Amino acid sequence: MRRICKTCGKVQDPTTREEEILQRAIGWSGQVRKANPNGCANCNSSGYKGRVGIHELMPTSKELVAAINGRVETATIKQIAMKNDIKTLHQDSMLKVQEGVTTMEESISTVPPDMELSAEFEAEKLLENAGAEA
């Protein structure tokens, strides 16, 4: 992912949607750094300078090993891994946003939200809306 220029990046409050995504992914909300759309001489007027890697680490468990050896579907393996506290690519990219290394836009365009987290989020929103209408 592209790294925000340290010279011209700006700290701002996240949008409501960005705050929801951060809260859902890593349980955090707060000010985030944004790339300056005009950039500066240091970043060649792009707002970004350099790159940063994102990583997914999957600790193993007996249940996970059994699923892999049993040739279970990838989606099921990911659900088991998430239950065992895997840090997904999406979550790592959100941590980079929290640290001010990259932007929400860069993070979302590089790694979309985890499907399991997105489904849970949408289900919660539906329940909240149904409760508000009642």
N, C-alpha and C positions, 0 to 999 in steps of 0.2 A: 504494500500500500504506500501511497505517497505520504511523505512527512511534511507537516505544516512548517513553513518558513519561520525560523525563530526570530527573525528580525521584524517581520510585518504581520504575523498572525495576531488575531484579536480575540479577546475573551468576551463571550456573550452568554445570555440566558438561552437555553435550548427552547425549541418550539414545543408545544404540548405533545405532539407525536414523537419527537426525539426523546423527550423526557419519559414517555411511556415505554419506548423501546429500551432505553437504558435501564429503567426500573425493572422491566421484565427480564432482561438479559443478565444483569449483574447486581440488581437490587440497590442501585445508586442513582441519584439525580443531583445535579448541581450545574454550575456554569461550565461551558465547554469552549474550547478554542475553535475559531473558524479561520479559514484561509482568507487572506485579503484578496478580493477579486482583481484588484489592480496590481498586486504584487509590489516588488521593489527591485532595486538593482541587484541585491543579493540573490534573489530567486529568479532573475530574468523575467520579472513581471508575471509570474505564474501563481504566486501564493504558496507554492510548495517547493521544498528543496530536499532531495534525497528520498530514500525509501526505508520502510521498516517491515520486518517479517511478522507474520502471525502464525501461531502454532496450535495444534490440537494434540493434547496428551491424553491417552486413554489408559488409566491404571487397570490392571486386570483383576478379576475376581473369579472364583470357581464358577459362578453362574455365567459370566461372560465367556470363559474358556469353553464351557459346555455348549453354549450357543454357537460359538465359532466352529467347534469341532462337529457339531450337529448340522452344520451348513444351513443355519437359520437365516431368514431374509435380513438384508442389511438394515432395514428400518427397525426391525426388532432388536438387532444387536445395538443399534444406536440408542434405543429406548433403555436397554439394560445398562449401557455405559453411562447415560445421563442420570439414571437412578443411582449409579455408583460415583457420582460427582465428577464426571468428565468435564474438562474445560474445552468447549467447542471452539471452532474457528471464529464463529460469530461472537461468542463471549470474549475471546481474546482480542478481537477487533474492538469491541466495546470498551475493554480495559484500556486500550490504546487511546480511545476517545477520552476516557476519564482522566488519563495521565496527560492529556493535551498534546499527544504526539501526532494524531491525525484527526480528521473531521468525521462527523456523522455521515456526510454525503459520501466520502471516500470509503468509509467502512461498509455502508449499506450497498454501494455499487460493487464492491469487491466480494463481500460475503453476505448473502441475504440472511434474514433472521432464521433461526432454527425452526423447522416445521412444527416440532412438538411444542415449542414455546409460543409460536404464532397461533397454533390451534387453541392452546390454553388461554391465551390472551383474548382471542376473538370470542371464545365461549364465556369468559368473565364479562366482557363488554356487553354481550347479549343479555346475560343475567342482570347486569346493572341497569341496562335500558328497560328491561321488562319490569324490574322493581320500581323504577322511576315512573313508569306509565301507570302502575297499579295504584 
